[in-house]
Amino acid sequence: MASATASARRDLAFAGVVRQAELVRAGTVTPRELVETTLERIERLDPELNAFRVVFAERALLEADQAGARARSGDARPLLGVPIAVKDDTPVAGHVRTMGSSARTTAEPEDAELVQRLRAAGAIVVGIARTPELCVWPFTETAAGGITRNPWNPQHTSGGSSGGPATAVAAALVPASTASDGAGSIRIPAACTGLFGLKPTRGLVSTAPLGEVANGLAVFGFLARSVADTALLYEVATGNAYAAAAAQEPAPLRIALSLKIPPGSSARLHPDWRRATEQTAELLRSLGHEVVERDPKIGSAGVHILTRYLASVHGEASAVEHPERLERRTRSFARIGKVANRRLPAMRAAEPKDAARINAIFDDVDVLLGPTLARSALPIGKYEGRGAAYTLNGVLRWAPFNGLWNHLGNPAAAVPAGFDAAGLPLSVQLVGPHGSEALLLSLSQQLEVARPWADARPPVS
């Protein structure tokens, strides 16, 4: 009986946002049962995984009881009773937005608008999920918070900077989490942990009260297991009808396949990741789409991206209350960023010209397909003790395909594409022109139906 109950709770945890909300509306499951399941899994699994910085157990249970009363009275809000995590770069009233650092100590006076929208839709915030310090790195290992591990293999990273959210969702500690993406920070963790991760068009999701984040590179969004879950969350965040768009099969599309490493990068595409991308191209052809080989004209955009990013690190480091508490590597990175900051106006001014040249590919095709990463999730501690320049060069060889679309503001999605020989997730990236979220969701949903991934359960879950 106990085993059956444990199995049922695990199935409930993996049911996802849409299904959990349906079960609450139907009266089959109560919000308290959902939150209790979440809290039990966090208590049992998070000591190994380290996804959460703080858990709001008492408040979440109180809100669950309130949501249960609303459900019994017929309240049909789209996320009523669904537990969710918030990334530690997003304001939650009364709590420090630490961004993975002990250098930030001031509590936030109000929830971010995104968090307000989630609460208004009935979601229950159960905790704050970890990030690397100041959200700088694509792996989540900090002096302040320790190591966040990948539930597919705890000796590997779950990526960053949304590493805590990715681990929490992949291990079904929560069905979804907020996330953000300034140079791949939604897509990289999604690729590492077998999740669907959509970076939205710049400006689509409010970042209030923060305003512009990371010199305009960063956007707020979500990590979830399925396309349908992601579509519902973006619908709540924006008011756009993304759930219906995701459920509608796309018309035949013209899709560009590009395996080219961006100019200036010394990355080498691992054969497993090349194979996953080529197999996805063949799957798309079998679904009725035309796939052609085309490379975007990236040119010198890599310099502009890197300068904007480095300058953003300088900005974040300059704003902390206790700079002496920053990690040595972060301080070094911030010094490099101070030099980059002098070139920031010129780099931002280059964006329109870069966008016109690179986005010209969408005059010929509807969507661009390529790998999300050059190889699978990094081993834990790969850059421990290394300096800023060495670490930066290393991670740029690992993740060379992502930051371009932050510079240009395009939407881009990381779509699961199977597993490598070691059992780590593979992923492809779909990119569209500005405002093409509905198209990317529809195409990704078609891929999910043809090659399901949301039911895959990692060993630590």
N, C-alpha and C positions, 0 to 999 in steps of 0.2 A: 504493500500500500504506500509506504514511504517512498519507495523507488518510483512508483507510478506518479505520485505527486511531484517528485523532483523532475521527472521526465516531462510532465505536463507544464510545469513552471518554465522549464527550459524552452519548450515549444512556444510558450507564450512570450518569452523574452525575445525569441527570434522572429516573432510574427510580424514585426515592423510597425511603422507609424499608422499606415492606412488600416491595417487589420486590427490593431489594438483599438483604434478609435471606433471602428465598426462594432467590435465586441462590447465596448462600453455603451454605445447607443442602443445595441440590442438587449442590454441587460445581462448578457452572458458572463461578463467579467466586470468587476467594480474597479474604479480608479484606485481604491486602497489596495486591491490585489495586485494591480500593476506596479504600484510604487513599492509595496512590500517585496515583490519579486525582484525589482531593480535593486533595492537596498540590500537584500540578501546576496545577490550576485556581486555587488560591489564589495561587501564585507568579506566574501569568500575568495574572490578572484583578484581584486585590485591590489592586495599586498604583493602579489607577484608582478602584476602588470604596471601599476603605478600610473593610471590614467588620470586620477582625480587629485586636485590640490585640496579641495574642501567639498564636503557632502552635507547637504541641508536635510538631514534625516527627519528631525522633528517637524520642521516647517512643511516638508514635502508630504508627510502623513496627514498633517492638518489640512493642507490644501486638497489632498486626495479625498478626505471626508467631505469637504465642501463641494468638490466636483461630483462626488457620488450623490449628494443631495440634489444638485442641479440636474444630473442625469435622470434621477427618478422623477423629476418634475417636467421632463421632456426637453430639456436644453439639448440642442443639437449642434453646438459649436464644433468645428471640424477637428480640433485636437483635444477635446474634452477628456481629461484624465490621463493623457499620454505623457510619460516622463521624458525629459529632455535634458541634455547637458549644455552648458555655455562655455565657450572657449575663454581662456584667461587673458584675452585682450579686448574683451567686450564688457562694457560697464554693467555691473549688477549692483543695485543700490545697497549701500551699507557695507560693501566689501571692497578690498583693495584690488585693483586691476594690476596684478603684479607682473604680468607678462614674463613669468618664469624667473623673476629676479627679487632679491631681498632689498634692492635699491629703491623700489617703489613702495611707499608706505601709507599713502593717503586714500581713504575709503571714497568710493564713488557716491555722489549725492543722489543719483537717480539711475534707473535702468536705461540701457540703450533703447532706442526706438524699436529695434529688432526684437529685443527681449519683451518689451511692452506688447508688441503685436502677438508674439507667441503666447504670452499669458492671457491676452484678451481672447485668443482663439481656444483657450482652455488647457494649454500645456502646463505641466508642472515641472519647474526647474529643480532638479535634484542635486546639482552640484556644478562646480567649476572645474574644467578639464585643463590639463597642463600644456605648456608651451616651452620651447627653448628660450633662453634669456633674450628679452626684447624682440622675440619672434624672428631672430636673425637667421637661424640655421635650419636646414631640412632634416634635422634629427633632434630628438627631444631628450637631451641629457644636460642637466644643470647642477651647479653646486648647491643651489637653494632647494631644489626639488627632487634630485636624484634622476634615475634613468627610467624612462617610459619604454615599455617593451612591446614587441609585436606578438599578438596572440597566435600567429601562424608559426612563429619560432621565436621564443623569448631571447635568443642570442642575437636577434636582428632588430633594427630600429623600425618603428612604425612611421617614420618620416617626421616632417615638421613643415611649417611651424604648428600645424594642427595635429600634432602627434598624439596628445591626450585625447582629443575628440575621436580620432581615427581608431585608437585602441579601444576606447569605450564602446564605440558602435560595432567594431568588428567582433568583439567578444560578447556582444549583446548585453553589456551592462546597461546601456540605454538603446532605444531604437534609432535615435538620431541625436546630433549635436550641432550647435552653431559652429561655424568655422570662418576662416578668412584666408585671403589669397593675395599676397603681394609680389610673389615671384614663383608661384607654384604651390602655395601652402595649403590649398584644398586638394589639388590634383596629385601632388607627390605622396601625401599620406594615403589617399585613396588607392593609388597604385601599389603602395607597399602592403596594404591590408585587405585588398580584394573588395573595396567599396566602390560605389558610384559617386563621383564628385564633380559637380558642375560649378565652375567659376563663372559668375554672371557678368554681363556687360557692365562696365563702369557706370555707376550712378543708378543702377536699377534698384538695388537694395540700400536703404538708408543706413548711413554710418553715424547718424546723430546720436548723442551730442558731440561726437568727436570731430565732425566735419571731414575734411580731406585727410586720408591716412596714407602714410609712406609716400609723400610727394605725389599722390594720385595713383600710385601703383596698386594699392590694396583695396579689396572689396570684401564685403561681408557675404556669407552664404552658409551652406550646410554640408554635412557629411551624413549619408544614410546608406542603407544596404541596397535599396532598389530605386529604379527610376520613378516609380509611382510615388514612393515616399518622398523623394526629392521634389517632385512636381507639386505635391500638396504643400510642402513646406514653403516653396517659393511662391505659391499662390497666396498663402497666408501673409508672407512678407511683403508682397507687392500688390495684391488685389487682382493680378492677371490670371486668366483661366488656364493655368498650366496643367492641371490635372486632366482636363478634357483633351488638351493638345497632346499630352503624352499617350493617352489611350487611343489616339487616332493614328492609323498606319500612314506613313509618309507616301506621297506620290514618288514615282521613280526619280532619283536624284543623279546628278553628275558629281562624282566625288574624286578629289585629287588625292593620290597616294604619294607621300613624300617621306623618304627614309634618310634624307640628307642631313648631316650634322651641320648646325648653323656655322657660318663663317666665324673664324676666330677661336673656335672651340677645338680642343684636342681630344674630345670624347670619341670613343669607339663603341658602336652599337653591338651589344652582345647578340650572338646568333639566336638565343631563345626569344629575345625581344623583337628581332627582325622577323623571325618566323611567326610570332603571334600577330604582328601587324599585317604581314602578307596573308596569313590565314583569315584575318578579319576582312581584308580586301576581297578575298575569294567568297567569303560568306555574304558580303554585301552584293557582290555580283549575282550570287544565287538567289538573292532576295529581289532582284530586278533592277538594281542600280548599275549605272555605268561608272566604272572606276578607271581613271586614267592617271598616268604618272606625271606629276607636276610639282615643281618646287617653288615656293614663294621667293621673291627677290628680296632677301633680308638685307643684303649689303652691310653697312656699318652700324646697323641698329643695335648690335650687341654692346657697343661702347656706350651708347646712350642709355640703354637699360641698366647696365652695371653702375654707371655714374649716378643715376637717379636712386638706385637701391643703396649704394654706399652712403650717399648723402642722407637718406632716410634713417640709416642707423645712427649717424651723427646727431640727427635731430632728436631721436628717441633717447639717446644716451645723455644729451644735454638737458633733457626735461626731467630726469629722475631726481628724487629728493636727496639721495645718498649716493653720489657717483663713486665714492670710495669703495662701495660694496659691490660694484660691478666686477664680473669675472675678468681676469687678465686679458683673455682673448677678445672679449667684448670691448674693453677699453682700447685695445690695439685697433680693432675694426673701426671704432668710432674715430680714432685719429686719422685713419685712412679716409674715412667719410668726410672729415673736416676739409681735407684737400679737395675731395670730389664736390663738396658743396659750392665751391667757387665756380664750378662749371655747370651747376644745376640749371640756371636760366637758359643756357645754350642747349642743354640736353632736352629740356622740356619744349623748347622752341622747335626742336627737330622732330617732335612727334607727328605733326600733320604731314610733313613730307614723307616720313617713314610709313605712315599709315596709307597714304595715297599709293605709294609704290608697292607695299607688301599686300595690302588688301585688294589690289588690282586682280589678284588671283580669283577673287570671288565674282569678277565679271565673266569668268569662264566656267567656274564650278560653283556648286552650292555649299559644299563642306570640304574641309581639309582633314585627311586622316594621316596619322603618324604614330610613333611610339610615345608613351607618356614619359618614360625614363630610358636611359641607355642600358641599364642593367638593374637587377633586383635589389631589394632592400639591403642597405649597408649593414655590416656586422656592428653590434654594440661596441662602442669604444674605439672605433676606427680612427677617429681624430682626437682622442683624448691626449691632452698635453701638447697638442700641435698649435702653432701660431695661427693668426688670422689669415695671412696670405696663403700659407700651405693648405689650410682647411678650405678656403674659398676656391682655390684652384681645383681641389679634389671634388668638391660638391658640384662645381660647374661641369666637370667631366661626367658626373653621374646624372645630372638633371639639366641638360642643355636645351630642352625643348619648350620650357614653360614660361620664362620671364618675358619673352617677346610679346605675348598676348596681354600681359599686364601693362606694358609700355603702350600698346595700341588700344587697350580697353575692350578687346573682343571677348565674347563668351567662349569658353573652352571646357570640355568635359573629359574626365578620365573614366574610361569604360573597362570593366574587368574583361580579361582575355585569356583565362585559364591559369595554369601554374607551370613554373619551371621544373627542372629535374629534381630540385631540392625541396619542392613543395611550397615555394614562395609564390605569391600572386604575380601575374603579368597583367599589363594594362595597355590600352591604346588611347590616344588623344584625338578627340573630334573638335574641330574649331569651325566657327561660322562667323559671318559678318555681324556687326553690331545689331543687337536686338533679335537675334535668331535663337533665343532660348527655346521657344516652342518647337522649332525644327530640330534642334539638338536633342531635346527630350523625346520627341517622336521617334527619331532615328535610333536613339539609344534604347528605347523601349522595344523597338523591333529587334534589335540585337539581343536584348535580354530574353525575349520570347524564344528566339532561335537558339540561343546558347545561354541557358539560365545560370545565374550565379548567386542569387540572393539566399538560397537555402544552404550554401556551403558553410560549414561550421569549423572554425579553427580548433586546433588541439587544446588550447587554453581557453575554454568557454564552457 
